Amino acid sequence: MKVLKKLENWENRVLIAVTISSIWLLIIWYVLNWEHLPEWVPLPGLPLMDILGCLGLPLFCLTGLPAFVVLCIGVAGNIVTFVKQIYYGNLNAFIKMGASLIIFGVTLLPWWYKEEIERAGVNQAIERYEPVVEAVESYKAEKGHYPETIQKLVPEYLTDMPGIYMKYGIDLTYQPEPTDRLDHAPFVFELYGGYAGVHGQTLKYCPASIEPCYEGVEGLYTVERINERWIWVYSSAF
Protein backbone atom coordinates (compact mmCIF):
# COMPACT_ATOMS: atom_id res chain seq x y z
CA MET A 1 0.00 0.00 0.00
CA LYS A 2 2.90 2.34 0.70
CA VAL A 3 4.13 1.81 -2.85
CA LEU A 4 0.69 2.63 -4.26
CA LYS A 5 0.51 5.76 -2.12
CA LYS A 6 3.86 6.89 -3.44
CA LEU A 7 2.90 6.32 -7.10
CA GLU A 8 -0.75 7.33 -7.11
CA ASN A 9 -0.29 10.70 -8.87
CA TRP A 10 2.23 9.61 -11.48
CA GLU A 11 -0.35 8.64 -14.11
CA ASN A 12 -2.07 12.04 -13.73
CA ARG A 13 1.16 13.85 -14.56
CA VAL A 14 1.72 11.66 -17.62
CA LEU A 15 -1.84 12.25 -18.86
CA ILE A 16 -1.48 16.03 -18.46
CA ALA A 17 1.96 16.05 -20.15
CA VAL A 18 0.72 13.95 -23.09
CA THR A 19 -2.39 16.11 -23.53
CA ILE A 20 -0.36 19.34 -23.59
CA SER A 21 2.17 17.82 -26.00
CA SER A 22 -0.63 16.58 -28.26
CA ILE A 23 -2.27 20.01 -28.43
CA TRP A 24 1.08 21.56 -29.22
CA LEU A 25 1.73 19.02 -32.02
CA LEU A 26 -1.66 19.77 -33.59
CA ILE A 27 -0.99 23.52 -33.49
CA ILE A 28 2.39 23.07 -35.17
CA TRP A 29 0.83 20.80 -37.82
CA TYR A 30 -1.78 23.45 -38.60
CA VAL A 31 0.88 26.16 -38.85
CA LEU A 32 3.05 24.10 -41.22
CA ASN A 33 0.18 22.85 -43.41
CA TRP A 34 -2.44 25.57 -43.30
CA GLU A 35 -2.14 26.66 -46.95
CA HIS A 36 -3.46 23.34 -48.26
CA LEU A 37 -6.55 23.29 -46.05
CA PRO A 38 -10.04 24.16 -47.33
CA GLU A 39 -11.50 27.58 -46.62
CA TRP A 40 -13.92 26.31 -43.96
CA VAL A 41 -11.11 25.31 -41.57
CA PRO A 42 -11.20 27.79 -38.64
CA LEU A 43 -7.80 29.44 -38.94
CA PRO A 44 -6.66 33.05 -39.32
CA GLY A 45 -5.83 34.03 -42.87
CA LEU A 46 -3.04 36.12 -44.31
CA PRO A 47 -0.85 37.82 -43.25
CA LEU A 48 -0.73 36.23 -39.78
CA MET A 49 -0.50 32.63 -41.00
CA ASP A 50 2.03 33.69 -43.64
CA ILE A 51 4.32 34.99 -40.89
CA LEU A 52 3.74 31.93 -38.73
CA GLY A 53 4.45 29.75 -41.77
CA CYS A 54 7.90 31.32 -42.04
CA LEU A 55 8.61 30.68 -38.36
CA GLY A 56 6.79 27.35 -38.05
CA LEU A 57 9.69 25.02 -38.84
CA PRO A 58 12.27 26.89 -36.68
CA LEU A 59 9.77 26.97 -33.80
CA PHE A 60 9.15 23.26 -34.23
CA CYS A 61 12.89 22.50 -34.09
CA LEU A 62 13.61 24.86 -31.19
CA THR A 63 10.67 23.99 -28.94
CA GLY A 64 8.94 20.89 -30.23
CA LEU A 65 11.74 18.41 -30.69
CA PRO A 66 13.34 19.03 -27.25
CA ALA A 67 9.92 18.87 -25.57
CA PHE A 68 9.09 15.64 -27.40
CA VAL A 69 12.44 14.08 -26.44
CA VAL A 70 11.96 15.04 -22.78
CA LEU A 71 8.45 13.58 -22.81
CA CYS A 72 9.66 10.30 -24.33
CA ILE A 73 12.53 10.04 -21.86
CA GLY A 74 10.17 10.75 -18.98
CA VAL A 75 7.67 8.11 -20.06
CA ALA A 76 10.38 5.55 -20.83
CA GLY A 77 12.08 6.24 -17.52
CA ASN A 78 8.88 5.50 -15.66
CA ILE A 79 7.97 2.26 -17.39
CA VAL A 80 9.10 0.38 -14.28
CA THR A 81 6.78 2.55 -12.21
CA PHE A 82 3.92 1.79 -14.56
CA VAL A 83 4.61 -1.96 -14.38
CA LYS A 84 4.59 -1.78 -10.60
CA GLN A 85 1.21 -0.07 -10.64
CA ILE A 86 -0.18 -2.82 -12.85
CA TYR A 87 1.38 -5.42 -10.53
CA TYR A 88 -0.40 -3.91 -7.54
CA GLY A 89 -3.69 -3.91 -9.44
CA ASN A 90 -4.02 -0.15 -9.92
CA LEU A 91 -6.64 -0.28 -12.67
CA ASN A 92 -7.12 3.50 -12.58
CA ALA A 93 -3.48 4.02 -13.54
CA PHE A 94 -3.79 1.51 -16.37
CA ILE A 95 -6.85 3.31 -17.80
CA LYS A 96 -5.17 6.73 -17.63
CA MET A 97 -2.00 5.41 -19.25
CA GLY A 98 -4.09 3.86 -22.02
CA ALA A 99 -5.94 7.15 -22.52
CA SER A 100 -2.58 8.95 -22.78
CA LEU A 101 -1.40 6.58 -25.51
CA ILE A 102 -4.69 6.95 -27.43
CA ILE A 103 -4.55 10.77 -27.27
CA PHE A 104 -0.96 10.81 -28.46
CA GLY A 105 -1.65 8.28 -31.22
CA VAL A 106 -4.61 10.27 -32.55
CA THR A 107 -2.46 13.42 -32.56
CA LEU A 108 0.13 11.72 -34.75
CA LEU A 109 -2.44 10.76 -37.41
CA PRO A 110 -2.35 14.15 -39.24
CA TRP A 111 1.45 13.89 -39.41
CA TRP A 112 1.29 10.30 -40.63
CA TYR A 113 -1.28 11.15 -43.34
CA LYS A 114 0.18 14.58 -44.16
CA GLU A 115 0.40 14.02 -47.93
CA GLU A 116 -3.08 12.51 -48.15
CA ILE A 117 -4.61 15.46 -46.26
CA GLU A 118 -2.79 17.98 -48.46
CA ARG A 119 -3.96 16.16 -51.59
CA ALA A 120 -7.55 16.06 -50.32
CA GLY A 121 -7.49 19.83 -49.69
CA VAL A 122 -6.12 20.56 -53.15
CA ASN A 123 -8.57 18.18 -54.82
CA GLN A 124 -11.49 19.81 -53.06
CA ALA A 125 -10.48 23.21 -54.43
CA ILE A 126 -9.91 21.78 -57.91
CA GLU A 127 -13.34 20.14 -57.94
CA ARG A 128 -14.92 23.53 -57.24
CA TYR A 129 -12.94 25.19 -60.03
CA GLU A 130 -13.59 22.51 -62.64
CA PRO A 131 -17.09 23.90 -63.48
CA VAL A 132 -15.49 27.28 -64.26
CA VAL A 133 -13.08 25.70 -66.74
CA GLU A 134 -15.94 23.74 -68.31
CA ALA A 135 -18.02 26.92 -68.58
CA VAL A 136 -15.16 28.79 -70.27
CA GLU A 137 -14.73 25.98 -72.81
CA SER A 138 -18.50 25.80 -73.42
CA TYR A 139 -18.59 29.55 -74.07
CA LYS A 140 -15.69 29.19 -76.54
CA ALA A 141 -17.43 26.31 -78.33
CA GLU A 142 -20.61 28.37 -78.80
CA LYS A 143 -19.22 31.86 -79.34
CA GLY A 144 -15.97 31.05 -81.10
CA HIS A 145 -13.81 32.91 -78.56
CA TYR A 146 -13.13 32.88 -74.85
CA PRO A 147 -15.16 35.26 -72.63
CA GLU A 148 -13.53 38.56 -71.75
CA THR A 149 -14.39 38.08 -68.06
CA ILE A 150 -15.82 35.38 -65.81
CA GLN A 151 -18.82 37.62 -65.16
CA LYS A 152 -19.99 36.95 -68.74
CA LEU A 153 -20.51 33.29 -67.81
CA VAL A 154 -23.10 34.09 -65.13
CA PRO A 155 -25.87 32.94 -65.08
CA GLU A 156 -26.01 31.17 -68.46
CA TYR A 157 -22.89 29.02 -68.00
CA LEU A 158 -22.23 29.41 -64.25
CA THR A 159 -24.71 29.78 -61.41
CA ASP A 160 -22.45 32.23 -59.56
CA MET A 161 -18.94 33.64 -59.48
CA PRO A 162 -16.16 31.38 -58.18
CA GLY A 163 -14.49 32.26 -54.88
CA ILE A 164 -11.16 31.60 -53.21
CA TYR A 165 -11.37 28.03 -51.99
CA MET A 166 -8.00 27.57 -50.27
CA LYS A 167 -6.58 29.24 -47.18
CA TYR A 168 -3.50 30.67 -48.86
CA GLY A 169 -5.37 32.24 -51.77
CA ILE A 170 -5.01 35.96 -52.45
CA ASP A 171 -5.88 36.53 -56.11
CA LEU A 172 -8.12 34.48 -58.40
CA THR A 173 -7.31 35.49 -61.96
CA TYR A 174 -8.92 34.84 -65.32
CA GLN A 175 -7.70 36.14 -68.70
CA PRO A 176 -8.93 35.03 -72.14
CA GLU A 177 -5.34 34.55 -73.31
CA PRO A 178 -1.92 34.30 -71.63
CA THR A 179 0.25 37.42 -71.40
CA ASP A 180 3.23 35.68 -69.80
CA ARG A 181 5.75 34.37 -72.36
CA LEU A 182 6.23 31.29 -70.16
CA ASP A 183 2.53 30.45 -70.21
CA HIS A 184 1.16 28.33 -73.07
CA ALA A 185 -2.24 27.44 -71.60
CA PRO A 186 -5.29 28.15 -73.80
CA PHE A 187 -6.46 30.76 -71.25
CA VAL A 188 -5.42 31.93 -67.79
CA PHE A 189 -7.29 30.64 -64.76
CA GLU A 190 -5.23 30.52 -61.60
CA LEU A 191 -5.30 31.04 -57.86
CA TYR A 192 -2.22 32.79 -56.50
CA GLY A 193 -1.31 32.75 -52.83
CA GLY A 194 1.42 34.05 -50.58
CA TYR A 195 3.47 31.40 -48.84
CA ALA A 196 6.36 31.70 -46.39
CA GLY A 197 6.88 35.42 -46.85
CA VAL A 198 8.96 35.91 -49.99
CA HIS A 199 7.61 32.83 -51.72
CA GLY A 200 4.36 32.13 -53.52
CA GLN A 201 2.43 29.32 -55.12
CA THR A 202 -0.13 29.26 -57.88
CA LEU A 203 -2.82 26.67 -58.53
CA LYS A 204 -3.12 26.94 -62.30
CA TYR A 205 -5.25 25.41 -65.05
CA CYS A 206 -2.74 23.98 -67.48
CA PRO A 207 -3.75 20.91 -69.56
CA ALA A 208 -1.12 18.20 -70.00
CA SER A 209 -1.99 17.97 -73.70
CA ILE A 210 0.01 21.21 -74.11
CA GLU A 211 3.54 20.51 -72.99
CA PRO A 212 5.26 22.47 -71.72
CA CYS A 213 2.06 24.18 -70.69
CA TYR A 214 4.06 26.42 -68.38
CA GLU A 215 7.84 26.74 -68.46
CA GLY A 216 9.63 26.87 -65.15
CA VAL A 217 12.71 29.02 -64.60
CA GLU A 218 15.36 27.53 -62.35
CA GLY A 219 15.55 29.42 -59.06
CA LEU A 220 12.41 31.46 -59.79
CA TYR A 221 9.57 29.17 -60.87
CA THR A 222 9.19 25.47 -60.15
CA VAL A 223 6.39 23.63 -61.94
CA GLU A 224 4.75 20.55 -60.43
CA ARG A 225 1.90 18.76 -62.17
CA ILE A 226 -1.07 17.80 -59.97
CA ASN A 227 -3.14 15.99 -62.61
CA GLU A 228 -3.92 16.15 -66.32
CA ARG A 229 -5.48 19.62 -66.02
CA TRP A 230 -3.85 21.40 -63.09
CA ILE A 231 -0.36 22.34 -61.96
CA TRP A 232 1.42 24.11 -59.11
CA VAL A 233 3.79 26.95 -59.93
CA TYR A 234 6.05 27.67 -56.97
CA SER A 235 7.73 31.08 -57.11
CA SER A 236 10.57 32.58 -55.12
CA ALA A 237 12.02 36.06 -54.79
CA PHE A 238 15.53 34.58 -54.69
Secondary structure as UniProt FT lines:
FT   HELIX           2..7
FT   TURN            8..9
FT   HELIX           10..33
FT   HELIX           34..36
FT   TURN            39..40
FT   TURN            46..47
FT   HELIX           48..59
FT   HELIX           60..64
FT   HELIX           65..77
FT   HELIX           79..87
FT   TURN            88..89
FT   HELIX           91..112
FT   HELIX           114..143
FT   HELIX           150..153
FT   TURN            154..157
FT   TURN            167..168
FT   STRAND          169..175
FT   TURN            181..182
FT   STRAND          188..195
FT   TURN            196..198
FT   STRAND          199..205
FT   TURN            208..209
FT   TURN            218..220
FT   STRAND          221..225
FT   STRAND          230..236
//
